[in-house]
Amino acid sequence: MKEKIHPKYNVVKVTCGCGNSFETGSTKTQLKVDICSKCHPFYTGQQRLVDTGGRIDKFNKKYGRS
């Protein structure tokens, strides 16, 4: 492999919107996520409505639904 062409691999802290945090490896220095395994409905078994940035409203407006 060629030297000095690969990005630096760091141990980073991932922070979720629910407040959970954990460490993993990445080329970025910090990661923020909206949903993690502690709050995702598939893993928790609880349904929760997540409307990130008004995506549902944007879809309804684009396709003329009320």
C-alpha positions as CSV (number, residue, x, y, z in Angstrom):
1,M,0.0,0.0,0.0
2,K,1.1,3.5,-0.6
3,E,2.1,5.6,2.4
4,K,0.6,8.9,3.4
5,I,-2.6,8.6,1.3
6,H,-4.9,7.0,3.9
7,P,-7.0,9.2,6.3
8,K,-6.2,9.2,10.0
9,Y,-8.4,6.7,11.9
10,N,-9.6,8.0,15.3
11,V,-11.5,6.7,18.3
12,V,-14.5,9.0,18.4
13,K,-17.4,9.6,20.7
14,V,-20.8,9.2,19.1
15,T,-23.7,11.2,20.7
16,C,-27.3,10.4,20.0
17,G,-30.3,12.8,20.2
18,C,-31.7,10.8,23.1
19,G,-28.5,11.5,25.2
20,N,-26.9,8.1,24.8
21,S,-23.2,8.1,23.9
22,F,-20.6,5.5,23.0
23,E,-17.2,5.2,21.4
24,T,-16.3,3.8,18.0
25,G,-13.7,4.2,15.3
26,S,-14.0,6.7,12.4
27,T,-12.1,9.1,10.2
28,K,-14.1,12.0,11.6
29,T,-13.4,13.6,14.9
30,Q,-16.9,13.7,16.3
31,L,-20.2,12.1,15.3
32,K,-23.8,13.1,16.2
33,V,-26.7,10.9,15.3
34,D,-30.5,11.2,15.5
35,I,-31.4,7.6,16.4
36,C,-29.2,4.9,18.1
37,S,-29.9,1.4,19.2
38,K,-31.1,2.6,22.6
39,C,-34.0,4.6,21.1
40,H,-34.7,3.0,17.7
41,P,-38.1,1.3,17.6
42,F,-36.7,-1.9,16.1
43,Y,-34.5,-2.5,19.1
44,T,-36.8,-1.1,21.8
45,G,-40.1,-2.5,20.6
46,Q,-41.8,0.8,21.2
47,Q,-43.2,2.8,18.3
48,R,-42.1,6.5,18.3
49,L,-42.8,9.1,15.7
50,V,-39.7,10.8,14.5
51,D,-40.1,13.7,12.1
52,T,-36.6,15.0,11.4
53,G,-36.6,18.5,9.9
54,G,-40.3,18.3,8.8
55,R,-39.7,15.6,6.2
56,I,-43.3,14.5,6.4
57,D,-44.7,18.0,5.9
58,K,-42.3,18.6,3.0
59,F,-43.4,15.4,1.3
60,N,-47.1,16.3,1.8
61,K,-46.6,19.8,0.4
62,K,-44.6,18.5,-2.6
63,Y,-47.3,16.0,-3.6
64,G,-50.3,18.1,-2.7
65,R,-51.6,15.9,0.1
66,S,-53.4,17.4,3.0
